[in-house]
Amino acid sequence: METFHLLSAGIAQVLQWQDLLAMLIGLVIGMAVSVMPGLGLVMGVVLALPFTYTMSLEPSIILLTAIYMAGTYAGCFTTILYRIPGEPMDVPLLWDGWGMTKRGEAAKALGWALVAALAGGLVSSAVMVALAVPLSKVALSFGAPEYFAAVFFGLTTVVALADNSLTDALISMCIGLFVSTIGVDPTYGSERFTFGQSILMNGVPYVMVLVGAYGFGEILAKIGQGVKIENRPAAGGVETRFPKLREIWAIRATFLRSSVLGTLLGIIPGAGATISSFISYAIEKQYGKRGKDIGTGIPEGIVAPQIASTASVAGHMVPLLTLGLPGSGATAVILAAFLLHGVQPGPFLFQDPKSTLVVYTILASMFIAVIGMCLLGFLWIRVVIRVLKIHQGILATLIVMFALVGAYADRNSLSDVWIVVVFGALAWVMGRFKLPVSPMVLGAILGPIAESSFTRSMITFHNDWTIFFQQPISASLMGAALLSLAIPAIRAGFGRIKPRRRARTNLQETRSTLPSQ
Amino acid sequence: MLQRVLQVAGALCALGIGMIQPASAETYPSRPITFIVPWGPGGGADALARLTSRLLEPQLKVSMPVINVPGATGQTGLTKLLTSPADGYTVEVVTGDTGALFANPHSRFKLNQLIPLAIMIQQPSGFYVSMNSPMKNWSDVVKASKQHELRVAITGYGSPDALTVAYFKARGVNLQAVPFPQPGLRYSSVIGGQSDVLYEQAGDVRSFIDGKQIRPVMLFSEKPVAGFENVPYSGKLGYHANLPQFRVIVVRAGTDPKIVKTLRDAMAKVARTKEYAAYLKQQYALPTSYIPGKESGAFLHNWLAEAYALGYSKKSQSAK
């Protein structure tokens, strides 16, 4: 009851014009940075930080939180419409989002993403406000083995990405995992696969792999099509079309599952929106009613990752406010903003009524930001969709420019620009050989976290690999992961006995339909 | 985004102009000076760089954009500095974590590749335990380590953290260093009970100390630390482990001495501002943190000798 009182007082505070203005600006910035491939929401928060020096505390934090919140949503526009994920967390959304767009259901896909972001944001904010402190304490018991098990489970999303051959998908994922090991090793500082080149010493950041493989590679593929550039399949209306209540009710289990999962994963320090999004997708694939169809362009494949990434925002903000622990890149910058104003977030913020109100104002701002974000998204999509009408040649040039400038801006390094170009070319070559690109991106994104949590587990538990199966959380995650890898393999094994001949004819058919060079 | 594009465009133009006009000490500085932070945004090095650049700009009358070039314990940023021309238009903040790498006999980098402009901050480090831990003080820690190995959360191998842990290990305290490069994860591992002990600068974990989530059991200093009068320090307990965290602003070796002087003079003025004094206080830093350019070389040499003695010399590995 007291929480409710404090929250209403917080809402009253947020409705002041300074705070509302800060929120609006934040939402617009968050949407802008997250639709640009290469420029992430963390970059948006970093760029906005200097402007908060002269502002008072509340609007500063509201501004940064709004950027963070909107940054987990707007990336879905480019992902669904152009197959170019604005942020790493949008990658799982791409598989089904683009599938729907190809069928001319872009408007519907966007509608699903909007409903999902709204649900994820509201549910997780409510849960976190009510149960903040006890939940945060539980999340702290997540150790290195649990991290590794969670990421390992995320890696099994690869099963969903295998179009027709699990082997091809695994090969592609291993390329991604290999790429993530290039550079100075984060634990021992030894150089790996650098060949003495300083360009490789810094490693290959996964953002560059992402921008290269999807952004640049997509353009290369377009150029490959020559003059016969077809118009984007955006038929079926270009406004957001909301799913019917009946349709939402039909996949209520997905909504429930993903909201709970996103919130829980959000509280775990270090898990982040990206991991939440991947794991939610994997869970949906494994346990969803239509799990088999995930990856072909069904709403569940959009809803699950989108809910989880937006839900993780509240999940991250609360440990920051209650325990002073930043669990992600964006919350680390928000912590810096607190410190710049001479305020240390942590348990003692709740000891004094004035600072308690500040905390609840920030929490209240998250509810309003979610609603504001969806309203803006609804309006903005009309603008974004116009871009579809721009001549493809001009659009391609713009995308290449943004991809390359974004690549440079991330670390102020020209070598990153080359990395984008190389991965663009690699993705194009892989496309020619019918090797799926997405598993590679998955491997590159999750590889570094998998490696560091694995190494840390091995250091902590003196190289005892059975540790992953000794604790209940990590053991069940590992079990689920192994199961989801084994089932398709067994199924494929059985399938191979009978229809081998049929498969062969299928392959020949596919070969003959390939465009001749 | 637009700002970023303009920044990049500006930097490219500046680069173009720089190529046409050779840098000269007489007209220095005549264009923006890049301030490299070899760590991510939001950390201690970043905060210092942003404060310093803001206070330096009115002195030097050019802008000083801060850029973050994180990676490999600061080595990525250092590589960027060392591959830029030695013309005073690129400065960098180097922290003790990167400094400790110089103490390694096999280090890729050497101290004489840099010219220090000023030591801007020195902070004592310490060992902390969770408030819920059964260990309440240093002797509890030593006792508990006899029963089972204790995990110490540190930034990474090769850092002052790791050297200090190695020092205590050599003295029979059964510690195991576990690297957590992200500060947030490092702190939560101790508060959540994944690690038993935390190594950190007091200023960086101030909120957790004030919030009664962790307590210091030992601070690494020869003298008592202001603000922590009741906490034992290594000097009192008879340990020779006093490495403070420091942050120094540097340029590349080979920079014109006149340019170095201009920059050092400007730093001296920064050190006299009220904002800088407030910053030191907020960070639990030594009030005498600032060391002017000329003397900072000697400081770095002493610090490195101490780091070497702590972690690499044969003597340190045998019990005292």
Interface residues (C-beta under 8 A of the other chain):
Chain A: A32 V33 M36 L39 M43 V46 L47 L49 P50 K137 A139 L140 S141 F142 G143 A144 G183 V184 P186 T187 Y188 G189 S198 M201 N202 G203 P269 G270 P319 L323 G324 L325 P326 G327 G329 T331 A332 V333 L335 A336 L339 L340 G342 Q344 P345 G346 P347 F348 V405 Y408 A409 R411 N412 S413 S452 R456 I459 T460
Chain B: M1 Q3 R4 V5 Q7 V8 A11 G40 P41 G42 G43 D46 A47 R50 I67 N68 V69 P70 G71 A72 T73 Q75 T76 T79 K80 T83 L101 R151 G156 Y157 G158 Q176 V178 P179 F180 P181 Q182 P183 G184 L185 Y187 S188 S189 I191 G192 G193 Q194 R206 S207 F208 D210 G211 K212 Q213 Q282
